[in-house]
Amino acid sequence: MDVVFDALTNPKRSVEFDPDVVRIEGLDGPVGPGTRFVQVRRGPRGAEQCFELEIVEHSPPTHARFVNDFHGTVWDTLYTFEPEVEAVRVTLILDARAHALMPRLLNPLLKGMFRRGMQEHLDAAARYLER
């Protein structure tokens, strides 16, 4: 369970399995509550996008929570981990709270795209961990 928790909650590990993560910047110390870093991702058209994130909860091996504010929306992501027989159940809850007009209008229309992106992230992690 610790291996799965570390792969999904240690920002440095995301570049190992998520093809959209180009690099992690500004992560010099230990990972835990208050840790801030920049995740550079490849956007829909190949351009790099920078996401400033903060780890607000980090309780190995049960849960971790990340928050960032990007283009008028606060993205609050909670990972929970539950042991199962020879497996770990990972639950990802993404709460997107728009605080600007355009995201209030567009986010509901883009919900399916966000869901697919999160599923692709989890699928990539599963493939990586099952090797």
N, C-alpha and C positions, 0 to 999 in steps of 0.2 A: 504494500500500500504506500510505503514511503517513496518508492521509486516513481509511482504514478503521480503522487502529490508533488514531488519535486519537479517532474517534467512539465506539469501544467501550471505551476505557481512560481517557479524560478524564471524570471524573464530571460536570463541568459540562455536557457534551454530551448526557448521557442524557435530560435534560428536553426536548431538541429532537425526540426520536423515540419515546421510550417513554411512552405515555399513562398508565401507572401511576406514573411518577415525578412527584411534585408539585413538589419542590424539592431542592436540595443546600444543606446548611448547613456552615459552618465550614471552607470550602475557600478560604483566602486566598492561599496561596503557590503555588509551582510544584508540579506533579504528579510524584511519584517515590516511590521506596521510603521508607517512614516516613510518608507523607502519610496523615492521618486526616481523615475527614469523616463527615457524617450524610446518608444518603439517606432522604428522606421519601417513602414510597410509599402509594398508595391500596390498601387491603387488600381482601379478598374482599367485604366488605359496605359498602365505600365509606369506612370509617374510615381515618384516617391512621396509618401505622406508621413508626417511626423505626428505621433500621438504622445502627449505628455501624460503619464499615468502615475498614480500613487497607490501603493498597497495600504489599505486602511484596516484590514484584518488579515491575520496570518497565524492560523492555529493548526500546525501539523499534528496529525495527518488528516484532520477532519474537514477544514474549510479555509478558504482564502477569498478576499474580496478586493477588487481593483476598481478605482474610480478615475474617470477623466472627463474633461469638458472639451468638446470638439464641435466646432461650427454650430453653436447654439443649442447643444444637447449635452446633458450630463449622462454619461454612460456608466452605470453601476453594475459591475459583473461579479456574481457570486459563484464560486465553485464549491461543491460539497462532495465528499468522498466517503463511501460506505463499503466496508468489506463484505464480500460475498464468497461463496465457495470457489476457490481458485480464480477469483476475479475481484475487481473493484468497480463499484457503480459510481460513475461520475455524473453529477447533475450540474448543469450550467444555467444560471438564471441571469438574464440580461434585462435590466430595467433602464429604459431610455426616457429621460425626462427633458422634453424640449422647453427652452426658456426664451426662444426667439421665434418670430413669426414664421419664417420659411420652414424651419424644422417641424413646427406644429402642423403645418400643412403637408409637408412631404413625408415625414417619418411613417405615418400610417400606410402610405402607398408603398414604402420601401421595406415594410416589415418582413416580407417574404425573402427579400435579398439578405437582410440581416440574419434571419434564421438560417438560411443556406450557408452563409459565411461562418457562423458559429458551428454548424454541423460539420463543415469541411475541416475546420480547425480541430474538432474533437476526433474526426475520422483520421486525420493526419497523425495526431498524437497516438491513437490506437495502433495504427500501422507501425509507427516508430517503436512503440513499447513492446509489440508482439514479435519483433525481430529476434 
